């Protein structure tokens, strides 16, 4: 079994200027800062969305042309192009493919219907090489022994190349109503996993290109890992080894903090989390589900954070808490993910 991630390391910072992106390798990218990602005040501008019947007014986060799903609270414009929500596609065909792995690689938002602004991303896992990722079967095959303190997970990050900015960015998927993917394999004794989507308002300003606006309440004794968390939903992996299609609507996601649900204007990442092994007394090792993931220096996420980076992972650890891990035995996870798509209205 694997040990818990180290508590050392700083938060990953994932915003880069266009000139910095050109000609730089992954290692060089990881060393760059986020100074261009936040507004000059470091706080959101008080500009709100037009609401359920979106009219595309100049005060909107962007000129939407279809009704939005009303989030628990309206989104804000953070005053930075990378943080205002980039639509991943121009034609909104059904289905819109995030990743289908048909090219034998893990590169998202590169299909024929992508708008060309979102891409330059990929996949990451808890640690380099754990869980093991294999794309040779034209799908995403993940294997690894999940121990009680591993916080094992895997996810997708992306960057945007906009006319005046480039780097980790938020997605505006408000013209869709959810996300879908195919899954099969062994997800452990409870046959369940957690899917989490990042929401910029639930990220700190050191996460996801500096687009986050989550800060601890005055006087709080919590950490940002325990307070600034992304919405999530549980799903079942068939115990008989058959393939299932999981469809999760934005309205299905809950448990985020400080905002409970999804805001489809400001998605910052996609993450799947293996559950901790059950305790010997039968109790759930993750106390009923892993808290949504947090970005980190290594593509590492704690089991109780916001969303893993919408930006390239970096070596290190974000010091995730293992307080809800059990002492149960590990299990051999073996999961295949395929055909990740956005679900249109």
N, C-alpha and C positions, 0 to 999 in steps of 0.2 A: 504494500500500500504506500501511497505517496504522502509526504508531509504537507502541512499547510504552507501557503506562500509566505515568504518573509514579510515582516512588517516594515522593512526599510524601503527607501525609494521615494521619489517625489511624484506628483501627478504628471501624467503625460500631457504635453502641450502640442497641439496639432494644426496650427494655422501657419501657412506659409504664403508669401507673396508670389505672384506669377514669375517674376524674374528669378526667385530662389528655386522654384520648381524645375526650371528648365536646366537640363544637363546634370542634375544632381542625382546621386544614387540614394538608395534607401537609408544608408547610414548617415549621409550628410543631412537628409531631410529630418531625421530624428533629433538632430542637434539644434534645430531652429526653434525660435520662440513664438509667442502668440501675440506680440504687441499690436499687430494689425487687425486682430480679431474682435476686439471689444470697442464699444463707443468710447469717446474721450472721457466721459464721466464714469465709465465702468458699470453704469446702471441702465436698465431698459428705458427707452423713451415711452412716454405715456400715450401711445397710439394704439387703439384697439381695433379688433376686427369688426367688419360690418355686421356680423351676426348670422343667424340662421338663414335669413333671406339676403344673401350676399349680393350687393349691388355694384361692387367694384369701384367704390369711391376712392378718392385720393388718400383718404386716411386709413385705408385698409393695409394690411401687411403686404398684400400683393393684389392686383386686380383680378380676383377670382370671377369666373363666369358661371359657376354652378353653385347651388345651395351647399353649404357646408354641414357636416355633422357638428352640432353644437357641443363644444368641449365643456368641461365643468366650469372653466373661466375662459374668457376670450384671450387670444394670444396677444403678444406685444411685439412691436418692431424694435429690434435691438440696434438699429442704426448702422448696420454693417451688411454689405451684400451677401457675404457668406452665411449670415445669420437670419436672413429674411425668408428663406425657404425657396429652394430651386426645384421646379417640377422635373421629374426624371424623364418625362416623355412629352412629345408634341402631339401625338395622335390618339393616345388613350385607347388603343385597341384592346380587345379582349381575346386572350389574356395578355397582360403586360408582364413580361418576364424580367425579374430581377436577376436570377441566375438559373440556367438550366443545365450547366456543366457539359453541354454537348461538345465543347471544344477541348474537353479533358483538362480544364483548369478551373480555378476558383476566382474568376474576375467578374464582379457585378456590374450591372448597368451598362453593358457594352453591346446589347442586342440591336437588331435593325430598327427597333422602334424607340430607342433611346434618343434623347434630344442632343447628345453630344457634349453637354456641359457637365454631366455627372459621370464619374468613372474614376480611373486612377486609384482604385481601391483593391480590396481583396478579402481574405479570410484570416482569422487568427484563432488561437486556442489558448488554454490556460497558461501553459508554458510552451516554449519552442519544442515541438515534438510530442506534446501531451495535451489532449489526446492526439493520436496519430491521424493525420488527414491523408486521404488517398482519393484522387480524382480520376484514376485510370479507367474506372468503369463508367465514365460519363455521368457520375453522380458524386455526392460528397459522402465518403465512407469514413466514419470516425470510430476508433477503437482505443480502449484504455481501461486500466483497472481503477475504479473510482473508490477511493478510501473515504473515511468519515470526515476528514478535514481537508480534502482536496479542492473543494469549491470548483469542480470540473465544469468547464463551459467551452463554447465556441461561438464565433459570431462573424458578422460582416461589417466592414468599414468602407468609407468612400470619401472622395474629395471632389470638389467642383473647380472647374476652370472657367471663371466668369470674365467679362471684358476688362474689369478693373481689379480683380482679386482672384486668388487661387488658394486652395487648401481645404482642410476639413470644413464641412458645411452642413447645414440642416436641409432636409427635404420637405417640400410641400406636396403631400399626397392626398390633399383634401378632395380631389376629383375621384378618388377611390374610396371604398368603404371598408377595406380590410386587406389582410394578407393571407396567402394560401401556400401550402407546400406539401410534398409527399414524404412520408416517414415510414420506416420499418426497422426491425431489429430488436435488440435487448436493451432496455432502459433501466434495468434493475428490478428489484423485487416488487416495487409498487407500479411498474409499467407506466410511469408518468414522468413528464419533464416540464420545465417552465420555459415559456417564450416571453421575452421582454423587449420592449421598444423604448428607446431613449426619447425623452421630451426635454427640449432645451431649458424650459423653465424649472425643470427638476435637476438640472446639472449645475455644478458650481462654475464659476467663470474661469477655472483652470482646466475644464474639460471641454472636449468637442469644439475645438477652434475658438474657445473663449466665448461661446454663445450663451452659456448658462447664466442664470440669474438667481440661483438658489443660494441663500445664506441662512445660517442658523438663527433662530429667533433669539432675541436678547435674553440673556440669562439661562439659555439652554445648556444642559450638561451633556447633550448628545454630540456625536461627531457628525460631520457631513456625510460620512459613509452610511450612517443610520438614519439620516434625515432626508438628504437629497437623493431620492431613489426613483427609478423609472417604473411606469405601470407594467403589469405582467398578467399572464394568463396561463393556467395549467392545461396540458393536453395529454391524451393517452396514446401510448404506442402499443399496437396489438400484441398480445402475449403469444399468439400463435405464429408469429413471424410474417404475417401477411402485411402488405403495404396499405397504408391508409392515407387519405387526403385530409389534412387539417386546415380548416378555414376559421380564422379568428378575425372578427369584425372589430373596428376601433372601439365600439361600445362594449366589447367583452373584456377589455383590459382595465384592471383596477389595481389598487394597492400602491400607487405612486405617492411620493411626498416631495414637496408640499401639495402638489396637485394630483388628485387621485387617478385621473384617466388620461387617455390619449388626446393630444391636440395634433391633428393630422397636418397642420401647417409647419411643424417644427420637429420632425423626426431626426434623431441624431445617431441611431445605430440599431442593429438587430442582433439579438443574442439568444442562444439556447443554453439551458443550464441542466446538467444532470443533478438528480436528487441525491442527497447523502444516504448512505446505507441505513436501513432501519436499525434502531437500537435493539439490544437483546431482549428487552421487555416488550418489544413490539411497537414502541413509540416511534414516531417519525423522526428521522435524523435531522430533518430540516425544519422541524416545527410547522409542518403544513405547507411547505413550499419555500423555495429560495427567494430571498428578497431580490429585487431587480438589480442588475449588475452595475458596477461603476467603472469608469474609464481608469486606465492606469498607464504606467510607464512601459508595460511590456505586452499590451494587449491582455494583461492580467486584470481580472475584475474581482472584487471581493464578492462574497455571497450576499452582501447587504448594501449595495451601492446603487447609483443611477445607471447610466448606460455605458457600456464599453465604447471606446473611441469611435467617432466617425472620422477617423484619421489613422495614419499608420501606427502600429504598435511599436513600442520601444523597450529595451531591456530594463528589467527591474521588477518591482512589485508595488502594489498599492496598499499592501498591508491589510487585506481583508480580514474581518473578524471571523473566527471559527466558533463563536460562542454558541451557535445553534447546531453544531455538528454532533453526531452521536458517537458512540463507541462500537457501533455495529461493524460486522465484517465487510470487507470490500466486495465489489462485484465487477465482472468483466462486461463493461459497456461495449456495445457493437451496434452502431446506429448508421443508417443511410438516409440522407436528406436529398431531395431532388425537386426540380420544377418549382422554384420559389417565385411566386407571382403576386402582383397586386390585383385586388378584386374590384372590378368597376361597379358602379351603381346600376 
